[in-house]
Amino acid sequence: MILRHLRLYRVFWENCLAREMEFRANFWANVVTNTGWLFFFVAFMKVIYLNTQRVAGWTEGEALVLTGTYGVVQGLFGIVAYQNLSRLPELIRLGTLDFVITKPVNAQFLVSTRYVKLDSVGNLIGAAVVIFYGLSVAEIAVTPAGFLAYLYLLVCGLAIYYGFYLLVMTLAFWFIRVENLAVLSDMVFHIGRYPMDIFQGWARLTFIYVIPLAFIASFPARALFGKLEPHFLGVGALLAVALLAASAAFWKVGVRSYSSASS
Amino acid sequence: MTALVPGLRKWTTVFSVFLQDGLAYRGQAVIWMMTNTVPAVIMPIVWLASYGGRSQIGGFSPSQMVSYYLVTLCLSNVMITHVMWDMAMEIREGRFSVFLTRPFSYMAYQFAGNLSWRLMRGALFVPIFLVCAAIFRPYLRWEGYHLGWTFWAAVLGGHLLSFCVSYTMGLLALFFVEVRSIYMFYYMPFTFLSGELVPLALLPKWATALAQMLPFRYTLAFPVEIFMNRLSPGEMGYGFVMLAGWLIVMFLASRVLWKKGLRHYTGVGM
């Protein structure tokens, strides 16, 4: 069953690659734009560190690794699922969701992964460059354990990002104007760009346990530096699994309540 | 009263139509405002976590830094206009042709419409402002800030400049189809050079100097700096001269683009 879906994903990949290569100029324009935003954030970091040595205990190099890490997660999510989920309200509104749920594969998988947005690869490569640059500035020696913890938490962070965004977009089954909610959730997720340690008290707890932005970039980065309390590795996995399960369940509820365009 | 001033009636009508239109989209409006508000709340939190025991960063005490962002947020809602998006859409969809036959200037029409939108946005912003003020209450302190006529002149002038700039950018849609990327080239430097992201004094020296020459600062940071008593009389005078200069330049640019644009424009879908 999983094999079938993986084979299908390979078809999506080849199909989308062919499509992108048809509109090469557009593809490169998007890559340039995405990379541009990354430089914007790096410039922004530089301006902040022009005026201070540390932000909530994070040095400039560490903050650069953080920005890069966020870019990596965002890039990966963008390639695989972001645009697809963003189109869900439209699919529901126009009734074209019918073509998805009547296919003999898992509808959630189809809705989430149909189009592979390869131009986000610019984001990804740029972000990786920023991470390496940050590591050199911070003069941090990365241990194998730290690196593994980093990768592990990146996966958790991706799962959390996906689960959360799916939860928000599933609201489209009941609310027509969910695009605005998507914009708002994007804004909230952008907070994940900043070191979690700027928040104290209940805000900090919210961003670790309720809207787990900390796992998208802050905690992976800290794990890379070897500065993360080990119990968060467990918390990350728990939250990832919980969000994936909750979003999948909510999705099923949404599909059940979906009345298609024609009868 | 409208009978007394001939021609006023068409403006009040335009204004009220835009107002009703705006009210229909008030949910979306609140969401748009939140996208501005979240960074404006996060930035002071970032700075507050960066003082590390120091009393000031770039000449701003914690209280002043928070006040700066709060005031900038208020003014950005009131002053900054984004008419280029609607204009570009109207032009692209060919609805623009209708305005060429109407008995008033397109620029004045956009200005009247924008005014009603400002009013609505200002009203919707009040609860957001109260929440932000509540969040930062421990840091807010009135330090003899200036609300005299120079401040209001800068606010009014800055708003007019912002309108002229965005209107002129909207007119670019008469020449190009893909104006979105052009607008991005405006927004990116805008966030840095207008004082929206960080106070201009905190930028590298060359950037601060650049900001004094470009129009972005005069659409936002200039009145904020007057309010917070950060300008000497000489600096203020220089600012007003630049503001007036850019107003004239952008107004003339809009006139030129209008004439040339109409010749270039082919009515799509009419």
HADDOCK unambig.tbl for C-alpha pairs under 7 A between the chains (distance, minus, plus):
assign (segid A and resid 47 and name CA) (segid B and resid 203 and name CA) 6.02 0.50 0.50
assign (segid A and resid 51 and name CA) (segid B and resid 57 and name CA) 6.43 0.50 0.50
assign (segid A and resid 51 and name CA) (segid B and resid 58 and name CA) 6.61 0.50 0.50
assign (segid A and resid 51 and name CA) (segid B and resid 202 and name CA) 6.71 0.50 0.50
assign (segid A and resid 52 and name CA) (segid B and resid 50 and name CA) 6.42 0.50 0.50
assign (segid A and resid 54 and name CA) (segid B and resid 50 and name CA) 5.87 0.50 0.50
assign (segid A and resid 55 and name CA) (segid B and resid 46 and name CA) 6.81 0.50 0.50
assign (segid A and resid 55 and name CA) (segid B and resid 49 and name CA) 5.65 0.50 0.50
assign (segid A and resid 55 and name CA) (segid B and resid 50 and name CA) 4.43 0.50 0.50
assign (segid A and resid 56 and name CA) (segid B and resid 49 and name CA) 4.82 0.50 0.50
assign (segid A and resid 56 and name CA) (segid B and resid 50 and name CA) 5.89 0.50 0.50
assign (segid A and resid 180 and name CA) (segid B and resid 28 and name CA) 6.54 0.50 0.50
assign (segid A and resid 180 and name CA) (segid B and resid 31 and name CA) 6.39 0.50 0.50
assign (segid A and resid 184 and name CA) (segid B and resid 31 and name CA) 6.63 0.50 0.50
assign (segid A and resid 184 and name CA) (segid B and resid 35 and name CA) 6.68 0.50 0.50
assign (segid A and resid 187 and name CA) (segid B and resid 35 and name CA) 6.13 0.50 0.50
assign (segid A and resid 198 and name CA) (segid B and resid 45 and name CA) 6.41 0.50 0.50
assign (segid A and resid 198 and name CA) (segid B and resid 46 and name CA) 5.92 0.50 0.50
assign (segid A and resid 198 and name CA) (segid B and resid 49 and name CA) 5.50 0.50 0.50
